[in-house]
Amino acid sequence: MIKAALPMMLAFTASAQAQTVSGTAHTIDGDSLKIGDTEVRLFGIDAPEYRQTCQVNFSAWACGADAAAALRQLVDNRALTCVARDRDVYGRTVASCMIDGQDVAASMVRPGYAVVLENGRADYAALESQARQRQAGIWASKFDIPSAYRATHPGGSAEASASSSRRWSAPVGTGTAQSLRYRFYTCAQARAAGAAPMYRGQANYNPNLDGDRDGIACEPYRGR
């Protein structure tokens, strides 16, 4: 049964450090929503863009639209409480949101509808690892990291390039830890996500991208 809608409320702690946004939610896409006039971006995760497609057995799957549908089913017209953590470059409130005691971002990562960002919580990363192993959601497809898709589709084009060098995937039918070991498989992919260069010892470091074996992968080319 849908609970009665709550009016949007903005509450501040005495220290004025934490802003809480509460009210009835309406989905925008797989990782953002609105509560009243406040646009909220879920903290720590990134879902496929609404018009983004993923590849399953050589067929295009509207994974971005399905991610939005999953969030819509979870939160639309229901009472939500979000604690602000930051503000992004678009002026949106970046927040951790809860509904009926559930963390909304975690509920998107668990079924494989979002990837975890570098600043995401450790429990989100654990849920992502489990989703990869199960080949749940996008992990059963070939897909562009959402940030890489945005970089090459600034106008929101629905068609992802099949030949994109930023493409990464959880190979269908394997699900092994080795096949999913590295977050970035090309330097173009790492640069598009703003993660290059990568240094030995960092979680993102992929030795296969360190051609000169100096411990720095995807460093800027310096002619010799």
Backbone as JSON, one array per atom type, in Angstrom:
{
  "sequence": "MIKAALPMMLAFTASAQAQTVSGTAHTIDGDSLKIGDTEVRLFGIDAPEYRQTCQVNFSAWACGADAAAALRQLVDNRALTCVARDRDVYGRTVASCMIDGQDVAASMVRPGYAVVLENGRADYAALESQARQRQAGIWASKFDIPSAYRATHPGGSAEASASSSRRWSAPVGTGTAQSLRYRFYTCAQARAAGAAPMYRGQANYNPNLDGDRDGIACEPYRGR",
  "N": [[0.86, -1.18, 0.0], [0.61, 2.17, -0.85], [2.13, 4.76, 0.86], [0.84, 7.78, 2.36], [1.53, 10.83, 0.7], [4.28, 12.86, 1.61], [4.9, 16.24, 2.49], [7.56, 18.15, 1.0], [10.46, 18.65, 2.9], [13.0, 20.67, 4.2], [15.61, 20.29, 6.29], [17.95, 21.4, 8.7], [20.88, 20.6, 10.53], [22.06, 21.59, 13.79], [24.65, 22.38, 13.45], [24.67, 23.1, 10.87], [25.75, 21.57, 8.88], [24.73, 19.26, 7.75], [22.27, 18.61, 5.47], [18.96, 17.65, 5.24], [16.72, 16.13, 3.07], [13.4, 15.49, 2.66], [10.52, 13.72, 1.53], [8.08, 13.11, -1.1], [9.17, 11.05, -3.7], [10.3, 11.25, -7.12], [11.33, 9.66, -9.98], [14.13, 10.41, -12.1], [16.27, 9.33, -13.66], [18.38, 6.39, -13.71], [19.99, 6.94, -11.47], [19.23, 9.3, -10.28], [16.83, 11.6, -8.9], [13.83, 13.45, -8.0], [12.73, 15.44, -5.29], [10.17, 17.24, -4.46], [11.14, 20.41, -5.41], [13.77, 19.83, -5.43], [16.54, 18.41, -6.92], [18.06, 15.33, -6.77], [21.04, 13.51, -6.68], [22.1, 10.23, -6.45], [24.4, 9.23, -4.0], [27.64, 7.87, -4.54], [27.25, 5.99, -6.6], [26.82, 5.09, -10.1], [24.64, 4.96, -12.68], [23.67, 3.46, -15.86], [23.16, 5.82, -18.48], [19.97, 7.3, -19.36], [19.3, 6.96, -22.1], [21.16, 5.15, -22.84], [22.5, 2.15, -24.26], [23.14, -1.35, -23.77], [25.02, -4.25, -24.71], [23.83, -7.4, -25.48], [24.37, -10.59, -26.39], [24.88, -9.71, -29.05], [22.76, -8.05, -29.47], [21.01, -4.97, -28.91], [20.31, -3.73, -25.73], [18.12, -1.85, -23.83], [19.47, -0.73, -21.43], [19.81, 1.56, -19.87], [17.25, 2.71, -19.73], [15.95, 0.63, -18.43], [17.29, 0.63, -16.0], [16.4, 3.06, -14.98], [13.71, 2.41, -14.78], [13.83, 0.49, -12.79], [14.63, 2.02, -10.56], [12.44, 3.71, -10.48], [10.36, 1.95, -9.82], [11.14, 1.34, -7.29], [11.13, 3.79, -5.79], [9.24, 5.76, -6.65], [6.61, 8.01, -5.89], [6.7, 7.51, -3.21], [7.58, 7.91, 0.27], [10.63, 9.41, 1.0], [13.86, 9.8, 2.45], [16.65, 11.82, 2.35], [20.05, 12.39, 2.96], [22.14, 15.01, 2.53], [25.36, 15.1, 0.99], [27.06, 16.39, -0.67], [27.46, 18.67, -3.48], [26.94, 18.51, -6.93], [28.55, 19.24, -10.15], [26.47, 20.11, -11.68], [24.82, 21.35, -10.0], [23.18, 19.74, -8.53], [21.92, 18.1, -5.59], [23.94, 15.87, -3.96], [23.35, 12.89, -2.44], [22.78, 10.52, 0.24], [20.24, 8.22, 0.29], [17.31, 6.96, 1.9], [14.72, 4.53, 2.12], [12.01, 3.16, 3.68], [13.83, 2.0, 5.5], [15.74, 0.97, 3.78], [18.73, 1.34, 1.91], [18.84, 3.31, -0.87], [20.71, 3.55, -3.0], [22.28, 1.24, -2.65], [20.31, -0.6, -3.2], [20.12, -0.34, -5.92], [22.59, -1.13, -6.85], [22.79, -3.8, -6.05], [21.06, -5.5, -7.75], [22.46, -5.17, -10.07], [22.19, -2.77, -11.56], [23.72, -0.51, -11.49], [27.01, 0.94, -11.32], [29.71, 1.18, -8.96], [31.12, 4.14, -7.72], [34.41, 5.63, -7.24], [34.39, 6.95, -4.82], [32.47, 5.63, -3.48], [30.76, 3.69, -0.94], [32.22, 1.03, 1.05], [30.56, -1.17, 1.41], [28.89, -0.93, -0.77], [30.69, -1.54, -2.82], [31.17, -4.23, -2.24], [28.66, -5.31, -2.78], [28.55, -4.77, -5.51], [30.58, -6.45, -6.42], [29.44, -8.94, -5.86], [27.22, -8.83, -7.57], [28.52, -8.81, -10.03], [29.67, -11.37, -10.01], [27.38, -12.92, -10.1], [26.54, -12.23, -12.57], [24.56, -10.3, -12.87], [22.06, -8.06, -14.08], [23.54, -5.33, -15.72], [25.98, -6.59, -15.72], [25.83, -8.89, -17.14], [26.19, -8.18, -19.67], [27.78, -6.37, -22.42], [29.12, -3.22, -21.96], [29.41, 0.38, -21.84], [31.21, 2.24, -19.46], [29.26, 4.45, -17.54], [30.26, 7.15, -17.31], [32.08, 7.24, -19.4], [30.38, 6.84, -21.55], [28.88, 9.21, -21.39], [30.86, 11.01, -22.05], [31.26, 10.58, -24.75], [28.79, 10.91, -25.8], [27.56, 13.58, -25.59], [25.18, 14.8, -26.25], [23.3, 13.06, -25.42], [22.76, 10.83, -27.02], [21.09, 7.85, -28.08], [22.4, 5.67, -29.01], [25.08, 3.66, -28.42], [28.49, 3.5, -29.42], [29.55, 0.66, -31.13], [32.15, 0.07, -31.54], [33.62, 1.34, -29.65], [36.5, 2.26, -27.87], [36.39, 2.44, -25.19], [34.88, 0.47, -24.2], [33.84, -1.95, -21.84], [33.4, -5.09, -20.12], [31.58, -7.68, -18.41], [32.31, -10.78, -19.14], [29.96, -12.83, -20.72], [28.96, -15.93, -19.48], [31.28, -16.59, -18.13], [32.03, -15.28, -15.58], [34.12, -15.39, -13.79], [36.53, -14.62, -11.22], [38.97, -13.74, -12.22], [38.39, -12.75, -14.79], [37.08, -10.46, -14.15], [38.77, -8.81, -12.87], [40.06, -6.29, -13.19], [39.27, -2.8, -13.18], [39.5, -1.0, -15.28], [40.15, -1.5, -18.68], [41.32, -0.41, -20.88], [43.4, 2.4, -21.73], [42.05, 4.59, -22.74], [39.55, 4.25, -21.69], [40.08, 4.55, -18.95], [40.98, 7.21, -18.93], [38.71, 8.56, -19.8], [37.12, 8.24, -17.62], [38.4, 9.79, -15.85], [40.45, 8.69, -14.35], [43.09, 8.29, -14.97], [46.6, 9.2, -14.74], [47.32, 5.82, -13.51], [48.6, 4.3, -10.58], [50.96, 1.86, -9.45], [49.83, -0.24, -6.89], [47.53, 1.12, -6.37], [43.97, 0.58, -6.37], [42.83, 0.67, -8.9], [44.88, 0.15, -10.65], [46.15, -1.39, -13.52], [48.33, -3.71, -14.61], [48.63, -4.5, -17.23], [48.3, -2.25, -18.71], [50.51, -0.81, -18.33], [52.91, -0.19, -20.11], [55.72, 0.33, -20.12], [56.46, -0.67, -17.74], [56.95, 0.88, -15.45], [55.52, 1.28, -13.23], [53.52, 3.09, -13.53], [50.55, 3.41, -15.03], [49.04, 4.28, -18.09], [50.12, 6.86, -18.31], [50.72, 10.25, -19.44], [51.93, 10.57, -22.79], [55.33, 11.01, -23.41], [57.52, 12.06, -25.61], [60.56, 10.49, -26.65]],
  "CA": [[0.0, 0.0, 0.0], [1.41, 3.39, -0.96], [1.94, 5.67, 1.98], [0.42, 9.12, 2.0], [2.66, 11.66, 0.31], [4.72, 13.83, 2.6], [5.41, 17.48, 1.88], [9.01, 18.24, 1.03], [10.96, 19.41, 4.03], [14.44, 20.88, 4.25], [15.97, 20.47, 7.69], [19.38, 21.57, 8.89], [21.36, 20.34, 11.87], [22.49, 22.79, 14.48], [25.94, 22.78, 12.9], [24.4, 23.52, 9.49], [26.6, 20.79, 7.98], [23.98, 18.19, 7.1], [20.96, 18.98, 4.99], [18.1, 16.49, 5.02], [15.6, 16.38, 2.17], [12.41, 14.44, 2.84], [9.28, 13.94, 0.81], [7.69, 12.14, -2.12], [10.2, 10.99, -4.74], [9.95, 11.0, -8.51], [12.57, 9.26, -10.67], [14.6, 11.07, -13.32], [16.92, 8.24, -14.38], [18.76, 5.31, -12.82], [20.7, 7.35, -10.26], [18.81, 10.62, -9.83], [15.39, 11.74, -8.64], [13.42, 14.75, -7.48], [11.84, 15.54, -4.15], [9.72, 18.61, -4.6], [11.95, 21.12, -6.41], [15.17, 19.47, -5.22], [17.03, 17.29, -7.71], [19.01, 14.56, -5.96], [21.89, 12.5, -7.32], [22.46, 9.25, -5.43], [25.81, 9.22, -3.67], [28.49, 6.69, -4.61], [26.96, 5.07, -7.7], [26.58, 5.67, -11.43], [23.82, 4.05, -13.48], [23.67, 3.79, -17.28], [22.32, 6.95, -18.87], [18.63, 6.85, -19.74], [19.28, 6.52, -23.5], [22.3, 4.26, -23.09], [22.21, 0.75, -24.51], [24.17, -2.35, -23.5], [24.97, -5.3, -25.74], [23.6, -8.76, -25.01], [24.31, -11.52, -27.52], [24.88, -8.92, -30.28], [21.53, -7.25, -29.56], [21.01, -3.8, -28.04], [19.38, -3.77, -24.61], [17.94, -0.5, -23.29], [19.83, -0.89, -20.02], [19.58, 2.82, -19.16], [15.81, 2.84, -19.46], [15.59, -0.38, -17.44], [17.8, 1.09, -14.71], [15.46, 4.08, -14.53], [12.47, 1.73, -14.4], [14.07, -0.17, -11.51], [14.57, 3.04, -9.52], [11.06, 4.19, -10.42], [9.57, 0.96, -9.07], [11.59, 1.37, -5.89], [10.92, 5.02, -5.01], [8.25, 6.72, -7.11], [5.42, 8.29, -5.09], [6.88, 7.0, -1.85], [8.29, 8.82, 1.16], [12.07, 9.19, 0.95], [14.67, 10.73, 3.24], [18.0, 11.89, 1.8], [21.0, 13.22, 3.7], [23.06, 15.59, 1.56], [26.79, 14.92, 1.24], [27.84, 17.25, -1.57], [26.7, 19.22, -4.6], [27.74, 18.21, -8.12], [28.82, 20.35, -11.06], [25.21, 20.55, -12.26], [24.04, 21.97, -8.94], [22.31, 18.78, -7.88], [22.29, 17.63, -4.27], [24.42, 14.49, -3.92], [22.86, 12.47, -1.13], [22.47, 9.13, 0.58], [18.79, 8.2, 0.47], [16.74, 5.78, 2.54], [13.28, 4.33, 1.98], [11.6, 2.01, 4.5], [14.99, 1.37, 6.09], [16.64, 0.48, 2.76], [19.58, 2.3, 1.22], [18.4, 3.29, -2.26], [21.85, 3.28, -3.88], [22.59, -0.19, -2.51], [19.24, -1.35, -3.87], [20.38, -0.29, -7.36], [23.82, -1.89, -7.13], [22.58, -5.22, -5.78], [20.58, -6.24, -8.92], [23.3, -4.92, -11.24], [21.73, -1.64, -12.37], [24.61, 0.63, -11.31], [28.39, 0.67, -10.91], [30.1, 1.94, -7.77], [32.15, 5.13, -7.96], [35.57, 5.5, -6.38], [34.08, 7.46, -3.49], [31.36, 4.85, -2.95], [31.02, 2.99, 0.32], [32.78, -0.32, 0.92], [29.49, -2.16, 1.27], [28.45, -0.87, -2.16], [31.67, -2.28, -3.62], [30.93, -5.65, -2.0], [27.44, -5.66, -3.51], [28.9, -4.78, -6.93], [31.35, -7.67, -6.67], [28.49, -10.05, -5.87], [26.43, -8.71, -8.79], [29.39, -9.25, -11.12], [29.8, -12.82, -9.96], [26.09, -13.5, -10.53], [26.24, -11.68, -13.88], [23.25, -9.68, -12.73], [21.86, -6.78, -14.74], [24.51, -4.92, -16.74], [27.16, -7.47, -15.69], [25.63, -9.96, -18.12], [26.23, -7.52, -20.97], [28.91, -5.51, -22.72], [28.6, -1.86, -21.78], [30.32, 1.49, -21.58], [31.07, 2.91, -18.16], [28.4, 5.62, -17.78], [31.02, 8.39, -17.53], [32.64, 7.16, -20.75], [29.25, 7.05, -22.46], [28.56, 10.63, -21.39], [31.93, 11.74, -22.72], [31.14, 10.42, -26.19], [27.41, 11.21, -26.19], [27.16, 14.76, -24.82], [23.81, 15.15, -26.55], [22.39, 12.03, -24.93], [22.38, 9.9, -28.08], [20.67, 6.55, -27.56], [23.16, 4.56, -29.58], [26.49, 3.59, -28.05], [29.31, 2.98, -30.51], [29.95, -0.73, -30.93], [33.59, -0.04, -31.66], [34.23, 2.24, -28.68], [37.65, 1.72, -27.16], [36.14, 2.51, -23.77], [33.95, -0.6, -23.84], [34.31, -3.0, -20.94], [32.31, -6.04, -19.96], [31.7, -8.91, -17.65], [32.03, -11.72, -20.22], [28.85, -13.75, -20.5], [29.31, -17.34, -19.42], [32.47, -16.87, -17.34], [31.76, -14.91, -14.2], [35.26, -15.71, -12.95], [37.16, -13.46, -10.59], [40.05, -13.25, -13.06], [37.87, -11.98, -15.91], [36.5, -9.23, -13.64], [39.74, -8.32, -11.92], [40.44, -4.9, -13.35], [38.16, -1.88, -13.43], [39.7, -0.41, -16.58], [40.84, -2.42, -19.58], [42.03, 0.4, -21.86], [43.73, 3.72, -21.21], [40.99, 5.51, -23.15], [38.48, 4.05, -20.72], [40.52, 5.15, -17.69], [41.03, 8.67, -19.09], [37.34, 9.06, -19.89], [36.57, 8.23, -16.27], [39.2, 10.69, -15.03], [41.23, 7.87, -13.43], [44.48, 8.16, -15.44], [47.32, 7.93, -14.72], [47.09, 4.92, -12.38], [49.89, 3.94, -10.01], [51.06, 0.54, -8.83], [49.36, -0.21, -5.52], [46.16, 1.61, -6.36], [42.99, -0.46, -6.72], [42.52, 0.72, -10.33], [46.08, -0.11, -11.46], [46.14, -2.59, -14.35], [49.69, -3.83, -15.15], [48.58, -4.68, -18.68], [48.3, -0.92, -19.32], [51.78, -0.19, -17.97], [53.77, -0.74, -21.14], [57.15, 0.42, -19.82], [56.65, -1.32, -16.44], [57.53, 1.82, -14.49], [54.59, 1.43, -12.11], [52.52, 4.11, -13.84], [49.77, 3.0, -16.19], [48.3, 5.32, -18.8], [50.67, 8.19, -18.11], [50.79, 11.01, -20.7], [53.08, 10.21, -23.62], [56.41, 11.99, -23.48], [58.42, 11.58, -26.66], [61.95, 10.31, -26.27]],
  "C": [[0.89, 1.23, 0.0], [1.09, 4.32, 0.2], [1.51, 7.05, 1.47], [1.64, 9.98, 1.73], [2.99, 12.66, 1.41], [5.16, 15.11, 1.89], [6.91, 17.5, 1.96], [9.44, 19.12, 2.19], [12.47, 19.52, 3.9], [14.8, 21.17, 5.69], [17.48, 20.56, 7.81], [19.74, 21.24, 10.34], [21.82, 21.64, 12.49], [23.81, 23.3, 13.92], [25.83, 23.24, 11.47], [25.25, 22.75, 8.48], [25.8, 19.76, 7.19], [22.59, 18.66, 6.73], [20.17, 17.7, 4.73], [16.93, 16.89, 4.15], [14.64, 15.21, 2.31], [11.16, 14.76, 2.04], [9.01, 12.85, -0.21], [8.66, 12.2, -3.29], [9.61, 10.72, -6.11], [11.25, 10.77, -9.29], [12.85, 10.1, -11.9], [15.28, 10.04, -14.22], [17.41, 7.23, -13.34], [19.52, 5.71, -11.57], [20.32, 8.76, -9.79], [17.29, 10.7, -9.76], [15.11, 13.15, -8.15], [12.53, 14.56, -6.27], [11.4, 16.99, -4.1], [10.5, 19.28, -5.72], [13.43, 20.76, -6.32], [15.54, 18.24, -6.05], [18.16, 16.62, -6.95], [19.73, 13.54, -6.81], [22.35, 11.54, -6.24], [23.97, 9.19, -5.23], [26.45, 7.85, -3.93], [28.25, 5.73, -5.75], [26.76, 5.83, -9.0], [25.83, 4.63, -12.24], [23.94, 4.4, -14.96], [22.75, 4.96, -17.56], [21.01, 6.46, -19.46], [18.58, 6.31, -21.17], [20.41, 5.55, -23.84], [21.83, 2.83, -23.35], [23.41, -0.11, -24.14], [23.98, -3.47, -24.52], [24.84, -6.67, -25.09], [23.43, -9.66, -26.22], [24.09, -10.78, -28.84], [23.6, -8.12, -30.49], [21.61, -6.09, -28.56], [19.92, -3.94, -26.98], [19.31, -2.36, -24.03], [18.2, -0.51, -21.79], [19.6, 0.4, -19.23], [18.12, 3.02, -18.8], [15.37, 1.84, -18.4], [16.11, -0.01, -16.06], [16.86, 2.15, -14.13], [14.16, 3.45, -14.06], [12.63, 1.04, -13.05], [14.02, 0.83, -10.36], [13.15, 3.57, -9.36], [10.18, 3.25, -9.6], [9.9, 1.01, -7.59], [11.09, 2.59, -5.14], [9.74, 5.89, -5.43], [7.01, 6.78, -6.22], [5.49, 7.69, -3.7], [7.72, 7.98, -1.05], [9.76, 8.44, 1.24], [12.76, 10.22, 1.82], [16.1, 10.67, 2.73], [18.85, 12.83, 2.63], [22.06, 13.7, 2.72], [24.51, 15.39, 1.98], [27.63, 15.89, 0.43], [26.88, 17.89, -2.56], [27.54, 19.02, -5.84], [27.85, 19.43, -9.03], [27.55, 20.89, -11.71], [24.31, 21.21, -11.22], [23.1, 21.04, -8.23], [22.83, 18.43, -6.48], [22.72, 16.17, -4.36], [24.14, 13.97, -2.53], [22.74, 10.96, -1.0], [21.0, 9.09, 0.96], [18.31, 6.87, 1.05], [15.23, 5.74, 2.29], [12.91, 3.05, 2.72], [12.8, 1.25, 5.06], [15.99, 0.81, 5.1], [17.45, 1.61, 2.16], [19.28, 2.2, -0.27], [19.54, 2.96, -3.22], [22.23, 1.81, -3.84], [21.57, -1.04, -3.24], [19.35, -1.29, -5.38], [21.62, -1.09, -7.75], [23.57, -3.39, -7.03], [22.07, -5.99, -7.0], [21.37, -5.94, -10.19], [22.82, -3.8, -12.13], [22.6, -0.41, -12.21], [26.0, 0.13, -10.95], [28.7, 1.57, -9.71], [31.23, 2.89, -8.13], [33.29, 4.97, -6.96], [35.3, 5.99, -4.97], [32.92, 6.69, -2.85], [31.75, 4.08, -1.71], [31.52, 1.58, 0.06], [31.69, -1.36, 0.75], [28.87, -2.11, -0.12], [29.38, -1.68, -3.05], [31.48, -3.78, -3.45], [29.7, -6.12, -2.76], [27.71, -5.7, -5.02], [29.65, -6.05, -7.28], [30.43, -8.89, -6.75], [27.64, -10.03, -7.13], [27.23, -9.15, -10.01], [29.46, -10.78, -11.17], [28.52, -13.52, -10.42], [25.76, -13.14, -11.96], [24.83, -11.1, -13.9], [23.21, -8.36, -13.49], [22.9, -6.49, -15.81], [25.73, -5.83, -16.78], [26.99, -8.69, -16.58], [25.68, -9.4, -19.54], [27.59, -6.88, -21.2], [28.39, -4.08, -22.66], [29.72, -0.86, -21.58], [30.11, 1.95, -20.14], [30.23, 4.16, -18.39], [29.17, 6.91, -18.03], [31.65, 8.41, -18.91], [31.55, 7.38, -21.79], [28.91, 8.54, -22.54], [29.6, 11.44, -22.15], [31.8, 11.68, -24.24], [29.73, 10.68, -26.71], [26.91, 12.43, -25.41], [25.73, 15.2, -25.08], [22.81, 14.12, -26.1], [21.94, 11.07, -26.0], [22.1, 8.53, -27.52], [21.56, 5.42, -28.02], [24.62, 4.64, -29.19], [27.27, 2.97, -29.18], [29.79, 1.58, -30.22], [31.45, -0.9, -30.97], [34.33, 0.82, -30.64], [35.38, 1.57, -27.95], [37.45, 1.77, -25.65], [35.25, 1.37, -23.31], [34.61, -1.57, -22.86], [33.14, -3.93, -20.71], [32.64, -7.07, -18.9], [31.35, -10.01, -18.64], [30.93, -12.72, -19.86], [29.38, -15.17, -20.49], [30.56, -17.63, -18.62], [32.23, -16.56, -15.88], [32.92, -15.19, -13.27], [35.87, -14.45, -12.36], [38.24, -12.88, -11.49], [39.52, -12.37, -14.17], [37.35, -10.62, -15.46], [37.49, -8.47, -12.75], [39.96, -6.82, -12.0], [39.24, -4.03, -13.69], [38.26, -1.25, -14.81], [40.56, -1.34, -17.44], [41.53, -1.7, -20.73], [42.34, 1.74, -21.22], [42.66, 4.75, -21.58], [39.84, 5.45, -22.15], [38.84, 4.73, -19.4], [40.52, 6.67, -17.78], [39.63, 9.26, -19.13], [36.69, 9.12, -18.52], [37.35, 9.13, -15.32], [40.11, 9.96, -14.06], [42.7, 7.73, -13.82], [45.29, 9.38, -15.04], [47.0, 7.12, -13.46], [48.44, 4.4, -11.9], [49.84, 2.57, -9.35], [50.7, 0.65, -7.35], [47.96, 0.34, -5.38], [45.22, 0.52, -6.84], [42.74, -0.5, -8.22], [43.69, 0.31, -11.23], [45.95, -1.44, -12.2], [47.52, -2.72, -15.0], [49.73, -4.02, -16.65], [48.59, -3.35, -19.43], [49.57, -0.15, -19.0], [52.86, -0.75, -18.9], [55.25, -0.71, -20.82], [57.48, -0.11, -18.43], [57.33, -0.4, -15.41], [56.62, 2.06, -13.29], [53.54, 2.49, -12.33], [51.82, 3.69, -15.13], [49.03, 4.19, -16.77], [48.8, 6.73, -18.51], [50.69, 8.93, -19.46], [52.05, 10.64, -21.47], [54.08, 11.36, -23.63], [57.43, 11.45, -24.47], [59.86, 11.53, -26.2], [62.83, 10.42, -27.5]]
}
